Amino acid sequence: MKTLFLTLSLSLAPLSAPLAETLHFVTEEYAPFNYTKDGKITGIAVDQVEAIAKAAGIDYTLEIMPWARAFAMAENQPMHCVFTTGYNRERAERFVWVNPLLKDQMVLLKRKGEKYDGLTIVKARELRVGSQRGDFAVEALELIGFKDIDLASDIDITVRKLLSGRIDLMPTSIKTYEKMVKDGQPVEKAMMLAGQVYGIACHKDTPPDLIKSLQAELDKLIMSGEQDRIFTAYGLPPSTRTAENGAKK
C-alpha cells in the first residue's frame, strides 16, 4: 500500500509543480496603475495582479524599477512578467499575455493654458514630444510618424519636462491624465489618440499552466465586478468591459 501511495504521489507531483514556482512581477512608477505609496507598491493594476496571483495559488514577488529595465527582464529572463503593458501586434509574439488589466484611451497632454489651436497629428509632429524609454506610447507615436521623441527614464521626469517647457506634449492614458488633474497637476488634453488594451506580459517560456491560471482568475475578477470596484476605490471610472472580446487570446 505504501508503495502504491508513493507511486501515485510521484505521478501527480508534476501536475502541480508549475504553480509552486516563483513568478516575478516587475513594473514601474506610473500612477494610478502601479506606484509606491508609504513604502508599499500599490495601484489599480497592482491590486489586480496580486489578487489573481493569490487566487491562483502562485508564489510571486513584486518589484518596481525603470520601465525599460522591467520590460527587458520580462522579455529575457524566464519566470518574469511586466505590467501594465500595452498590447499590440508587434509585442504579441514576444511574450505570453494575461489581458486585460484595463482598456483605456491615449491622450496627448499639454501645459495648462498653452494654446495649440486646431491641433492635428501633422501639427503635433512639429512640436517637441516626450515620453518614457521603452513605453508603449513611444511605439504608438512612431507608428503615426513622430520622430526625435525626447525620452526619459520614468513618467515623473517626463511630466517635469512638460511643466518646465522642455517639451510641448506628452502621451499618456486618459486615466493617468484624470489622476494628474485630480492631484492638481497643471495639464490639459491637447488631443485624443487611439484606445489601447493593457495587461501582463510574461516571458515566453512561462509555464502554460501558470498563464492559464492567471487568465482564468482575471476573467473571474472582471465578470464578478471586482475589477470595477478596484477602479472605483482609486477614484476613477471603471474600464470598458473587455472580458468577452479582449481577455482571451
QUIRARA-V788601 format. One record per run of one state. SS is the DSSP state (H for helix, E for strand, L for the rest). FROM is the first residue (numbers start at 1). TO is the last residue. If there is no record, write none. Layout:
ss:SS from:FROM to:TO
ss:SS from:FROM to:TO
This chain:
ss:L from:1 to:1
ss:H from:2 to:20
ss:L from:21 to:21
ss:E from:22 to:27
ss:L from:28 to:29
ss:E from:30 to:30
ss:L from:31 to:33
ss:E from:34 to:37
ss:L from:38 to:39
ss:E from:40 to:42
ss:L from:43 to:43
ss:H from:44 to:55
ss:L from:56 to:58
ss:E from:59 to:64
ss:L from:65 to:66
ss:H from:67 to:76
ss:L from:77 to:79
ss:E from:80 to:86
ss:L from:87 to:88
ss:H from:89 to:92
ss:L from:93 to:95
ss:E from:96 to:111
ss:L from:112 to:120
ss:H from:121 to:124
ss:L from:125 to:128
ss:E from:129 to:132
ss:L from:133 to:135
ss:H from:136 to:143
ss:L from:144 to:149
ss:E from:150 to:152
ss:L from:153 to:154
ss:H from:155 to:164
ss:L from:165 to:168
ss:E from:169 to:173
ss:H from:174 to:182
ss:L from:183 to:186
ss:E from:187 to:202
ss:L from:203 to:207
ss:H from:208 to:223
ss:L from:224 to:225
ss:H from:226 to:233
ss:L from:234 to:249
